[in-house]
C-alpha cells in the first residue's frame, strides 16, 4: 500500500491571504498545487492553455480564478499578470508548472517539436517569472517556485528536448534568484521524477519503477510513482515562511530515482 499524506493539513506560515499565480493549473501537479495553496489560505489565479479543463478545475475548486493563457506568448502572459494584479490582488507567489513532453530521439525529433518544448517549458518560465518579479520588486518580497524535472540533471533516452528545456528553466530560476535576493524575493526549484499524471500515462510503469537497462535508466528506490500532491507539498513548503532562508535551491522529489546525480 502506498503511503498517504498526513491526515491533518500542515499550517504553512506566510501563505494565508496571499495571491498566488500557478501556470499549468488545469491538471496534474498544477491542479494539486492550486488545491494545496487554497487549503493553506491563498487566493489562486490559475493560468492554463486549455479552457474547458481550466473552467472545470475552477468550478471544482472555489478560490481559484481562471485565466486562459499560452505561457509561450510573452504578451499574453504580461496581460494575464496585469489582469491578476487588478482583479485579484498583488501577487505574492508564482509557481511555474506549465510544461509539455514529446518524446523522440535527439536525431529524429522534429524541429517544430524542439521549438515548442523550449517555448513552453523554458520560455513560459522566463515570461511568467519576469512579469511577476517586476511587480514583486517594489513590494520587497515574494516567492517564485519553478517545477522542473529530475531529467534536467540526468540524461534520458528519447527526452533530449524535454530535459534541455527543464535544465534551462531550472538554471534560469536559480540565476534570477541570485539577482532578486537583494529585494527579498526567493526563487527555488522543485524537480519531480515520475509522477502519476497524464504526462506519465504513455510511459511503461514497470520500466519506470524497476529501471530499464536498454535505456540506461535506474528505477525508483522508494518503489512508487509520486502523486501530484507529493510535489505540491514541496512547492508549498518552499513558498512559505518556513523556508524563509532558502533560495536558489533545487529540491528533487523523485523517490531517489536520480540518485541525486
Secondary structure, DSSP 4 states (H G I P E B T S, - for coil): ------SSPP--TT-TT-EEEEESTTSHHHHHHHHHHHHTT-EEEEEES-HHHHHHHHHHSTTEEEEE--TT-HHHHHHHHHHHHHHT--EEEEEE-------B-TTTS-HHHHHHHHIIIIIHHHHHHHHHHHHHHHHT-EEEEEE--GGGTS--TTBHHHHHHHHHHHHHHHHHHHHHGGGTEEEEEEEE-SBSSGGGTTS-HHHHHH-BGGGTB---TT-SPBPHHHHHHHHHHHHSGGGTT--S-EEEESTTTTTT-
